[in-house]
Every structure is written in C-alpha cells, then in structure tokens.
Amino acid sequence: MPASELIERVAQLIEQNAGRASEPTRSEMIALEQRLREPLRIAVAGRVKAGKSTLVNALLGQRVAPTDVSECTRVVTWFKYGHPERLVINLRSGGEHVSQLAAGGTLPRELEVPVEQVASVHAYLANTTLRSMTLIDTPGLGSVHDDYSRATRDLIAADSAGAASTADAIVFLMGGAMMADELETLQLFKGGDGETESSAANAVGVLSRADQLGDGTRDSWEVAVELAGRYAGTFRNELATVVPVAGLVAEAAEAALLTERDVRELSRLAQLDSKVLSRMLWSADRFSSTDAPVPAETRERLLELLDLYGIGAATRALSDGVSGAISLRQSLASVSGIAEVKQTLASHFHEQDHVLKVRSALDVLRRLSYRGVGDGPRDPGLERLRGEVEKLTLDPVMHPIAELEVAHDCNVGRLELPPEMLEEMRVLFAPGTPRARLGAPSGDPEALREAAISGMRRWRSFKVTGATPAQSRACDVVMRSFQLLLPAAT
C-alpha cells in the first residue's frame, strides 16, 4: 500500500471531522493532521546521565546537544530540519521566543528566557539526517527536579493530554539495571488501558554505556552484547529490540570531535610498552597520573572524549597501522556499535515510518473521541468521529498496521510459527512487487493468482489443524494479506 494513501486517508478523516469538534479538540486534530506530513518523531529517553545527548550528537553527526549540565538539558528539545538555522523557544504562556544557536552551531548553555517559563526548545538545523526524522532529546528520568522528569513522561505518554505533540517512536537508553520508573515510562508509552495498548514495535532499547560494563575478567563489549540480548528477552513486551553502543566513542567518531592533534597524542601513547599502556588503562586515575610522554591535561581531554575503552581501541588501531584522524574515526565508529544502532532505527522506524505515524494518529483520534465521556452530555461530533475511526481501522488500506503488529510479535518471540511459515510471512509483508511478495514463479496474472490462493489455503489449513489462539489471529492477518494481493494478481 503506498505510504501516501495511508496518510491521506487519515488526513481526510481529520479534515471531515475537525470542523464539528469544539476547542481544544479541534486544534489538536488540526495539529495532528500537520504531524502526519512531518518526519517521524523519535524521542530519546532514559535516566539522568544515561547518554541521551551524546547519542543524539552521534546520530546527527555533529555536536549540537549539550552533554553537560545546562539549561537545555532540563527541557524537552526538538531537533528539526530547517533553514535558516535557529532556536525557537516555546513558552508556557503560549508565545515563542526566536533565538540563535551558540558559536559552533551548538545549543547555548543558558537560554535567553528563564527556564521555568520554557515549555520546549526547537532547534532547526541544516542537517540531512533530520529530513527523515525529528529527534527529541528529553530531560532525564530520576531528576531531583520532578518537573523535568514529568516533561519527559508527558511527551511519550500514550494518553498525554497534548496528544498531537507526543512522539511516534522512542529510543530508550538503558544502563546495567532497569529501574522501576524506567519500566513505568516504557509502559506509559505503550498505553495500558486495555483498549489501545500497542505492541512495542515502535520502541527500541539502547544499552548506551556498553564500554563501561566489563568486570575486569571479560571484554566490556562481550558483556554488553550478552546483557542487551537478555534485556531484549526480558522486556520484549516493551521493546522491539535492545542494542549496545559505546556512546562517547560513537560521538567522537561520528561528530568528528577527534582531531589530528588528538591522533598525534594517541600515537605517542600507542608507542608505549604494551604492558605499561595496559596498566595505565586499568582506571581513569591511573591513566591521568602515570608518567607518560603525553601531558596530563591532554590525557584528561582524551578521557572526556573517548574514555578508557575508546583510548584502548584507538591505540590498538594506530598500532595496527591506522593513520590520520579520518581513518581513526572510521575505525572507532566500527567498534562503537553506532552502525548497528542506525541500522536498527532504519529497519524498525524509517522503513515503516508512515505505518507508525498512521497507527499513532489513529490511537490519538480514538482517545480524543472519548474526551468528556461520563462528564456531561454526549458530544455527537465526537461520537461520529469514534465511529469513523473504528471504520477506518477495519478498512483494507490500514492492513499494514496489522502486519506490523504480527511481524513484531514474531520478532520478539511472543508469537512462534513454523520456520517455513515464518519465512513466507516475512516475504509477504515486505515491500515489493506482488510477484516478489507472493514468491510467484513469474509475473503472469494467472501465476500470481495461483500463488495467492495457494498461500491462503496453506495458512487456513494451519489455522484449523491445531493453531494456538495467537497463531490463529496471525493466520487471519496473513490470509487477509494474500487476499488483498488478489486484485493485483488478476
């Protein structure tokens, strides 16, 4: 189904019903229609000092988000594509204040408006990454100032009052243990009312400090990969997957923070006796205080830039013949895990962004249609909206949403299918021509029709010969997918 048709059908529903709604519902519906036309909104969330801004910088390929304590880390900050580059501060009073980025294109440490008056900050950047997604950097959970943490919860909560301003997807940064408030936040994003609760197809976990998980007996990355796999299984109802990343190393490499001067100093360290260098890398204090041919203040900068794991990776790469800042940054990027993070976002979010946006919009419209129920006279406009939302949800054009849910359930292990049927389903759900999706021997209409009918028969047979309730529901979705391909096969 063309992405534009999914978007247009929901946009038409909004246009036909917004005029009959009263405020503030009308404004939220109009904002929601605009949201459908924008890039996918991805919120980056996690605890205080989890590495959220560091990951944002790595994904953008430039250091723009502050990673230390500043006023911008205390408010929700949106990174959007736009010219000219600028900063727009949305005020709690409803107005806005237009400002400039700091020198070097970064967010300022201090805003021109008292932070308690700020609702959110919107940074418009000429960064091509933002053409396909809007990144939202959020205040950390567990802040001593609960107002900051509450802003994050409001942004990602499925039943947020400002539903048209919430995120479509979430990248959740995790540490060595999942805290209660972190799990609660993830469950807020899913929704938990029993009616609108969704799968975790639009939530990805990132183990953000993978380089700090070693216990001295095993390599940090090995421990991180193992822990990420365990998290993916434990929290499969909340997260589509979990991947590790060495955040500092990824930022230094992707945002080009590592300079030629840094490489020269690292090269001097790489020339030390391997045992001496190994002992220096036991701890940050030992690295800074041990006598070495590199000044202590320079080593402090390297620690801030790469930490011990990155310094070790850089010196090994230089010893193996890597030279120059560009080559070393490429080498560090390859061991940081950032490529897998980007691929995960592409496969889970970018390739199906229209489905995620439509699914999110329908959930918002459904909640809006129940606004005020039980508090007074029924609003006939909202009752009509509710009926049209349910009708559109059942329309064949919305079937990709059902496919998304079933595919996700299989990916996380909630739904098990025989291997050959699982592979057939993945091919069927994938983008492509009817011939490719049906696995037909040719593009001849009769061959396509026969492939579709045969597929429906196989899945119907599986459904009636011992399928579990979950498998039975999946069979219905798959058979519907085959059925919808029949017109293209005739």
KOLBALUM-616276 format. One record per residue (C-alpha): residue in three letters; x, y, z. Coordinates in pm, whole numbers, padded with zeros to 5 digits, always signed. Example, Ala and Ser with C-alpha at 12.3 -4.5 7.8 and 13.67 -1.06 7.14 Angstrom:
2
ala+01230-00450+00780ser+01367-00106+00714
This chain:
490
met+00000+00000+00000pro+00152+00338-00099ala+00259+00538+00204ser+00077+00843+00070glu-00259+00662+00064leu-00233+00563+00430ile-00150+00920+00526glu-00418+01073+00305arg-00698+00854+00436val-00630+00960+00795ala-00583+01323+00690gln-00922+01315+00513leu-01089+01174+00824ile-00943+01459+01029glu-01048+01726+00779gln-01404+01591+00768asn-01443+01589+01146ala-01232+01877+01277gly-01491+02137+01184arg-01755+01967+01400ala-01530+01942+01707ser-01511+02208+01977glu-01195+02353+02125pro-00942+02231+02227thr-01016+01909+02037arg-01036+02094+01702ser-00689+02246+01746glu-00541+01911+01843met-00691+01744+01537ile-00551+02014+01307ala-00209+01976+01472leu-00235+01600+01428glu-00300+01638+01054gln+00011+01853+01024arg+00204+01592+01220leu+00120+01330+00956arg+00306+01539+00696glu+00618+01574+00906pro+00911+01335+00953leu+00874+01060+01213arg+00920+01191+01566ile+01169+00986+01767ala+01212+01064+02137val+01541+00975+02306ala+01467+00900+02671gly+01636+00750+02975arg+01772+00832+03319val+01978+01136+03408lys+02331+01100+03261ala+02230+00796+03056gly+02398+00944+02748lys+02091+01075+02565ser+02251+01393+02428thr+02567+01202+02342leu+02365+00959+02130val+02172+01244+01965asn+02502+01405+01864ala+02629+01074+01726leu+02311+01021+01523leu+02324+01377+01387gly+02695+01360+01313gln+02759+01691+01488arg+02789+01805+01848val+02485+02026+01894ala+02315+01887+02207pro+02489+01978+02535thr+02620+01674+02722asp+02698+01855+03046val+02460+02019+03291ser+02298+02319+03120glu+01955+02475+03092cys+01885+02291+02766thr+01924+01953+02937arg+01635+02047+03168val+01375+02095+02894val+01242+01889+02603thr+01448+01983+02298trp+01331+01909+01943phe+01583+01885+01657lys+01418+01957+01322tyr+01536+02021+00969gly+01515+02386+00867his+01667+02699+00713pro+01787+02931+00846glu+01935+02755+01146arg+01776+02897+01457leu+01636+02829+01801val+01266+02870+01876ile+01172+02865+02245asn+00808+02776+02310leu+00682+02945+02623arg+00443+02803+02881ser+00234+03117+02832gly+00171+03016+02470gly+00408+03253+02291glu+00753+03188+02146his+01096+03347+02151val+01327+03320+01850ser+01697+03297+01928gln+02024+03184+01773leu+02248+02884+01822ala+02574+02940+02005ala+02907+02970+01827gly+02990+02645+01652gly+02625+02560+01595thr+02558+02419+01943leu+02273+02486+02181pro+02353+02765+02428arg+02436+02676+02787glu+02188+02940+02902leu+01860+03032+02736glu+01751+03391+02681val+01429+03309+02868pro+01408+03191+03232val+01396+02811+03214glu+01086+02792+03435gln+00898+02981+03161val+01006+02739+02886ala+00770+02469+02759ser+01010+02327+02496val+01301+02423+02272his+01302+02367+01894ala+01639+02371+01717tyr+01620+02398+01336leu+01934+02262+01171ala+02051+02219+00812asn+02131+01855+00889thr+02023+01600+00627thr+01953+01334+00892leu+01663+01548+01008arg+01495+01532+00669ser+01374+01182+00755met+01327+01208+01131thr+01280+01460+01409leu+01490+01378+01715ile+01361+01478+02058asp+01614+01498+02342thr+01435+01465+02676pro+01521+01556+03037gly+01643+01257+03235leu+01419+01040+03447gly+01502+01039+03815ser+01592+01409+03820val+01591+01576+04161his+01352+01824+03995asp+01045+01612+03921asp+00909+01879+03683tyr+01188+01793+03438ser+01118+01419+03452arg+00744+01486+03424ala+00804+01670+03095thr+00957+01352+02954arg+00669+01137+03076asp+00415+01380+02926leu+00593+01375+02591ile+00590+00999+02550ala+00276+00901+02741ala+00024+00735+02509asp-00266+00911+02682ser-00100+01251+02711ala-00336+01547+02711gly-00128+01709+02437ala-00157+01401+02220ala-00075+01575+01893ser+00264+01677+02035thr+00379+01335+02151ala+00641+01109+01993asp+00576+00842+01727ala+00864+00622+01840ile+01110+00604+02126val+01477+00517+02170phe+01513+00423+02536leu+01863+00435+02685met+01935+00173+02947gly+02212+00104+03197gly+02320-00202+03387ala+01981-00244+03556met+01623-00141+03474met+01476+00085+03744ala+01106+00089+03834asp+01050+00439+03696glu+01214+00341+03366leu+00981+00044+03322glu+00686+00263+03418thr+00784+00516+03150leu+00805+00248+02882gln+00462+00122+02980leu+00327+00477+02960phe+00449+00494+02601lys+00270+00172+02511gly-00053+00272+02680gly-00214+00046+02932asp-00588+00091+02919gly-00655-00248+02768glu-00823-00096+02464thr-00545+00098+02294glu-00237-00083+02426ser+00001-00141+02138ser+00295-00369+02082ala+00649-00247+02131ala+00714-00221+01757asn+00790+00149+01790ala+01022+00129+02092val+01391+00037+02071gly+01629-00002+02364val+01992+00110+02356leu+02247-00005+02612ser+02426+00329+02599arg+02742+00276+02803ala+02849-00057+02664asp+03216+00025+02718gln+03169+00053+03096leu+03014-00287+03163gly+03327-00500+03185asp+03411-00657+03521gly+03782-00698+03457thr+03750-01064+03363arg+03573-01024+03029asp+03574-00772+02748ser+03322-00489+02800trp+03166-00534+02459glu+03114-00906+02513val+02934-00831+02841ala+02725-00559+02673val+02612-00782+02387glu+02512-01053+02633leu+02322-00807+02855ala+02147-00648+02556gly+02025-00990+02447arg+01899-01065+02795tyr+01719-00730+02813ala+01562-00788+02472gly+01407-01108+02602thr+01305-00977+02943phe+01143-00660+02810arg+01011-00792+02482asn+00664-00661+02567glu+00806-00308+02599leu+01093-00300+02345ala+01128-00429+01991thr+01497-00498+02047val+01798-00381+02251val+02137-00296+02101pro+02459-00184+02272val+02661+00127+02188ala+02972+00292+02331gly+02819+00638+02331leu+03127+00855+02386val+03326+00670+02122ala+03037+00694+01877glu+03002+01069+01936ala+03375+01136+01898ala+03382+00939+01573glu+03054+01043+01410ala+03062+01411+01514ala+03428+01445+01410leu+03537+01554+01758leu+03864+01361+01734thr+04121+01595+01575glu+04458+01540+01410arg+04624+01676+01724asp+04440+01414+01930val+04562+01145+01693arg+04923+01259+01732glu+04893+01234+02111leu+04725+00894+02089ser+05005+00779+01858arg+05260+00868+02125leu+05065+00658+02374ala+05042+00373+02125gln+05423+00362+02111leu+05450+00284+02484asp+05534-00064+02601ser+05211-00268+02578lys+05227-00370+02945val+05275-00009+03058leu+04985+00111+02846ser+04767-00176+02964arg+04828-00081+03328met+04751+00284+03251leu+04412+00178+03115trp+04312+00000+03435ser+04145+00316+03567ala+04097+00683+03485asp+04309+00790+03784arg+04598+00565+03679phe+04572+00689+03319ser+04589+01053+03431ser+04862+01017+03697thr+05110+00770+03543asp+05426+00921+03397ala+05383+00930+03020pro+05507+01127+02716val+05165+01296+02686pro+05080+01587+02921ala+04828+01510+03196glu+04585+01778+03075thr+04590+01622+02728arg+04514+01281+02876glu+04220+01438+03063arg+04083+01563+02731leu+04123+01217+02578leu+03933+01066+02870glu+03649+01316+02824leu+03648+01241+02452leu+03684+00862+02445asp+03703+00722+02800leu+03932+00428+02866tyr+03760+00191+02623gly+03792+00436+02335ile+04152+00519+02414gly+04236+00149+02417ala+04057+00095+02086ala+04229+00399+01931thr+04581+00300+02040arg+04529-00056+01914ala+04410+00074+01577leu+04710+00306+01550ser+04946+00020+01639asp+04783-00185+01363gly+04865+00079+01102val+04568+00316+01101ser+04681+00676+01046gly+04512+01014+01036ala+04201+01145+01208ile+03957+01043+00936ser+04073+00682+00927leu+04088+00657+01305arg+03738+00799+01340gln+03614+00538+01094ser+03786+00266+01293leu+03637+00389+01621ala+03291+00415+01468ser+03314+00050+01364val+03380-00065+01722ser+03134+00173+01890gly+02817-00004+01777ile+02669+00313+01624ala+02627+00147+01284glu+02402-00119+01438val+02203+00149+01621lys+02145+00334+01292gln+02051+00013+01114thr+01811-00075+01394leu+01643+00264+01367ala+01624+00227+00989ser+01469-00120+00998his+01229-00056+01287phe+01138+00307+01221his+01243+00463+00891glu+01133+00182+00660gln+00784+00183+00807asp+00757+00540+00930his+00426+00602+00754val+00271+00298+00925leu+00398+00411+01266lys+00267+00765+01213val-00074+00645+01099arg-00100+00395+01382ser-00006+00666+01630ala-00254+00912+01477leu-00541+00663+01492asp-00470+00597+01859val-00472+00972+01926leu-00801+01019+01739arg-00959+00729+01926arg-00864+00884+02259leu-00987+01226+02150ser-01321+01074+02051tyr-01374+00962+02412arg-01292+01305+02557gly-01551+01411+02810val-01733+01076+02815gly-01909+01045+03151asp-01857+01412+03236gly-02173+01554+03083pro-02392+01550+02770arg-02259+01339+02485asp-02089+01527+02203pro-02243+01393+01879gly-01940+01517+01683leu-01703+01304+01892glu-01939+01005+01871arg-01931+01031+01493leu-01551+01063+01500arg-01529+00748+01713gly-01733+00552+01462glu-01533+00674+01165val-01203+00593+01337glu-01318+00236+01403lys-01445+00207+01046leu-01114+00327+00902thr-00920+00093+01133leu-01102-00201+00971asp-01052-00067+00618pro-00818-00277+00399val-00599+00028+00342met-00497+00009+00710his-00393-00356+00689pro-00017-00274+00702ile-00070-00181+01067ala-00196-00533+01143glu+00102-00676+00953leu+00337-00462+01160glu+00192-00595+01485val+00216-00960+01379ala+00571-00921+01246his+00680-00757+01569asp+00526-01031+01782cys+00725-01286+01583asn+01047-01084+01603val+01040-01065+01981gly+00933-01425+02035arg+00583-01353+02162leu+00445-01545+01865glu+00608-01863+01734leu+00547-02002+01386pro+00699-02295+01197pro+01021-02173+01029glu+00891-02216+00673met+00572-02024+00751leu+00761-01751+00933glu+00983-01700+00629glu+00681-01695+00398met+00516-01435+00616arg+00824-01212+00619val+00844-01219+00241leu+00472-01148+00213phe+00487-00849+00450ala+00799-00699+00294pro+00778-00405+00049gly+00798-00511-00316thr+00606-00620-00621pro+00316-00868-00593arg+00536-01129-00762ala+00816-01083-00504arg+00577-01082-00208leu+00392-01391-00331gly+00706-01578-00435ala+00544-01650-00772pro+00747-01814-01050ser+00654-01535-01292gly+00465-01210-01316asp+00189-01368-01524pro-00153-01281-01373glu-00254-01647-01353ala+00071-01741-01176leu+00019-01457-00928arg-00341-01561-00866glu-00244-01923-00809ala+00034-01822-00568ala-00209-01604-00366ile-00478-01873-00349ser-00225-02142-00256gly-00093-01920+00022met-00440-01866+00165arg-00505-02242+00160arg-00179-02319+00343trp-00248-02072+00621arg-00615-02173+00651ser-00507-02534+00686phe-00255-02436+00955lys-00522-02237+01140val-00773-02524+01160thr-00524-02800+01242gly-00408-02701+01588ala-00301-02337+01578thr-00289-02158+01913pro-00516-01854+01962ala-00221-01621+01891gln-00125-01819+01580ser-00487-01819+01467arg-00501-01438+01483ala-00177-01423+01283cys-00326-01659+01025asp-00620-01422+00979val-00382-01133+00910val-00169-01334+00668met-00473-01466+00480arg-00601-01111+00451ser-00263-01006+00307phe-00291-01277+00041gln-00650-01175-00028leu-00556-00810-00077leu-00294-00913-00332leu-00551-01099-00540pro-00671-00790-00733ala-00311-00720-00833ala-00280-01081-00944thr-00574-01075-01183
